C-alpha cells in the first residue's frame, strides 16, 4: 500500500483559504455584546500576531492545563475509570441535572440552571457579554470536572485550544447555525446551547452540506 503523502500549507495558503471561505467576515466583541464586522483576513492576522492579547492568551492556555490537572485532585470521586467511561452519556441538563448542580456548587458558581433555561420569558442574550461569559465558563468548568467530552490530560495541545471553546459557544448564541468539526466541542455545544439557546442549529462539517441543500 502506498503511503499517503501529507500536504503542507504555508501561512499564506491557509489565509487564502480562510479568506475565500469566510469572505472576510468575523464576529467582534463591542459594548458588552457582539457584532458582525468586515476585515481582511491578512489584516486580522497581522493585528492579532502583534497584539499583547496574544501573550495573554498563551498564559491563559498554560493556566488551563494547570487548572485541569488540579481538578483531578479536587474531585477524585469523578476520576475513576468507571465514571469516566460513562461520562459522555450524561444528560447534564436533563436526567443528570442534579449532578451538574452539585458540581457547580462545589465550584462556588453562582449559576442557577433554572434561571438560564431558555423560554419565551427568559433569554440569557438579554444580559451583558461578561455575564454570559461567566455562565458559559462555569458550565465548561463543570463539564471538565465531570469528564463530559473532555480532552485527556496527556493531550496538552487540545487542552490549550479548549480555552477558546467558551467564546465559540458564546458567539453561537447569536447565530442561526454553529458549525464545528471538533467532536468534543460539538457535543458540549449541543448540551449547553440546547438548554440556553435551542434555536441555534448545531452541525458538523458533513451535516452542513446537507443543511445547505435544504
N, C-alpha and C positions, 0 to 999 in steps of 0.2 A: 504494500500500500504506500502510495506516495505521500510524503509528509506535507501537510498543508502549510503554505508559506504565510507568515503573518504580514499584514500590510501596515506600514508605518506612515503616519501622517505628521507633517510639520505643524507648528502652531498656526501658521498662516493658512494651511489647508483646513484645519479644524474651524478657524474663524470664518473662512469662506463658506463652509458647510452650515454653520450656525446662522450666518448672515442670510443665506438663502432660505433656510427653514423658518426662521423667526421673522424675517422681513424687518429686522432691527427694532422690534417692539419688546419692551420689558416692563415689569411691574416695579414701581418705585414707592418707597415709604415717604409720606409727607403729611404734616399736620395731623398726627395721630391716626392716619388712615393710609390707604394705598391708592395709587392711580396708575393708569397705563401711559407710558411715555415712549417717545421715539429717540433713539440714539444709535449711531453707527456702532456696530459690534467692535470695530477696531478702536474707536474712541473709548468705549466701555472698558475694554481690556487694558488699555494704557492707563486709564484713570484708576482702576482697581489695583493694578500692579504697583502703582506709585503712591497709593494711599496708605496712611498709617493704619487704617482699618484692617489691612491685610495682616499686619503684625498682631493686632488684637485677635483676629480670627485664629491665627496659629496658636496663640496662647490658650484661647478657649478650647480649641481642639485637643490640646495636650491635657487641659483640665478635665475634659470629658473622659479621657482614658483613666485618669486617677479616680474620678468620681465613680465610674463603672466598677472598678476594682474594689473600691471601698464598700459599695453596696453588697458585694458578695459576703463581706464580713458583717455588715449591719443587719442583713436579712437571711441568715443561714437556713431558715425554715423553707425558703423557696429555692434553695440551691442544690437540693438532692436530685439525682437523675430521674427519679420517678415523676417529680413535679415538672422538671424541665421538659420531659418527653410529652407531657400533655398540655404544656403552657400555651402552645399555638392554637389550641382548640378552645381556649377560654372565651366565653361570651361576656366580656368585661362590662358591657353596657346593657346587659340583659340578665341572664340566669346567674352570672358570677359577679354581679354588680356589688354585692356586699364585700367581696374580696377586694375589689378595686377601692371601695370606700375605706376599708381597713388600712390599705397601704397608703392612701392619700393622707389619712390621719397620722400615720407613723412618720410621714414625711413633713408633717406640720403644714400641710397645704390647706389654704382657705377655700379650695374649690368645692362647691356644692353641686353634685351631679344633677339634682332636680332643677337647680337654678339655671344650668347651662343647656338643658334639653330644649331642642327647637320645637316650637309650636306657633300657632297664629299670634300669640301674645308675647312670645319670648324669642329673641334672636340676638345672639352674642355679638353680631356685627354692629349692633347699635351702640356698643361700648367702645372704649378707646383701643388703639392698637396695643398699648402697653398692657392693658387688662387682658386682652385676648392672648397676647404673648405669654403672660403668666399662666393662664388657663391651659393652653396647649403644652407649654413647657412642663407643667406639673403632671399632666396626663402622660406625656412621653417618659418622664422620670418614673412614674408608677409602672409603666409598661416595661421599662428596663429592669426594675426590681422583680417583676413577675416573669421575666424572660419571654414576654409576648413578642414573637417575631423580632428578637434582638440578635445582634451580631455576637459571635463568640469572642471572648476576651483575647484570644490569641490573634484575632484579625484586627490589629490596631488601626490599619488604614480605613477600614469600613467604619470603625467606631468614630474616627475623626470626621469622616464625611457625614455621619449621622447628626452632627452638630447642626447641620443646615435643614434637617427634617422639620424642625419647628416652623421655620419661615415658609418652607414649601407648603406645609399644611395650612398655615395662616393665609397665604395667598390663594390657596384653593378655595377657601371660604367664600371668596368674592368671585369665583369663576363658575361658569356653567359646566366646565369639564376639566378634570385634572388627570394628566397622563404621566405615567412613570413606568420604567422597566425595572425599577428596584423592587423586588418582590416583597421585601420586609416593609419598606415604606408604603407600598401598595396596601398591604394588609392593615397596617396601623392607620393609614388614611381612611380606609373603609370603615374601621371601627369608630374612629373619632368623628369623622365627617358624617357618618351615618346617623350619629346621635345629635350633633350640633348644627349640621348643615346638610340635611338629607337630599336637598335639591341639586347638589353638586354630583355630577356623574363621574365615577372613578374608573379609569381604564388602564390596561397595559397597552403596549405598542400594537400587538396583534388585534386587540379589541378595538383600537382606534380606527383601523382600516375598515372594519365592519360598521363602526359608528358613522364614519364619513359617508359611506354608501347609502345610509338610511335616508 
